[in-house]
């Protein structure tokens, strides 16, 4: 479940660090028995100077160091691949998958960090998702935090951060589609019983959506067609997983896009509201659902479960 665990550490929550375009975001989630997870804090800072300077400022400002820290690997620095599961023992799976993806990655597979994700119930028989990243990329982030004398206990990926959010909103025995946007593009993910079974990248970034809100026209239609085709494909390929609804986290300023989808999709469409499943009282700036899209990945990364797999 954990793409790239670094070390085990106790505690009841995670602080996430998300480098995105011109900003760096932090979110801290605290887990509480029999209660909603609590968003203790969320902050966004300008990404000024080098990334080393940024992490040093976060450490010196005591934004890091109080608990477990996970870094979200930016889009483009890893690959999420669906492959046929090798018929091997569980302890041999990662190495067997490594050679299956050797022609699918754009870096030497011998130097790749490989993690296999749990197979979602109802997903295609014999197929699994795997995350692959260059060891040099992973090591560069580890060295960055080491040089800044800041803690780093795991490195995660955007698709799984979004999965963590989606899992909170699922209805029992029903799949959920979640559409969100950031500076790297849009992601339409599908989860069932807490696991990811399909994910699609959409080449439309946050700024595009916000700028199109006055005259949505062609851009909204383009995204709609991508969403419709993906929903149709998923419905055919995973017909045993009924999709309850499409949840949307629009970028700030693009709230009209949710109404546009409602008018053009046959599935129920809702705007994501973290307050339904996360206690966000300590972060009033995110009280309105329209403001939450920008924080989705940071919150999702901090919603990691408690364990950490070996590196």
Beta strands, then each sheet from edge to edge (+ up, - down):
strand 1: 4-5
strand 2: 13-20
strand 3: 23-30
strand 4: 37-46
strand 5: 68-73
strand 6: 79-84
strand 7: 112-116
strand 8: 127-134
strand 9: 154-157
strand 10: 175-182
strand 11: 185-192
strand 12: 195-202
strand 13: 243-249
strand 14: 269-271
strand 15: 278-279
sheet 1: 1+ 9- 5- 2- 3+ 4- 15-
sheet 2: 6+ 8- 7+
sheet 3: 12+ 11- 10+ 13+ 14+
end
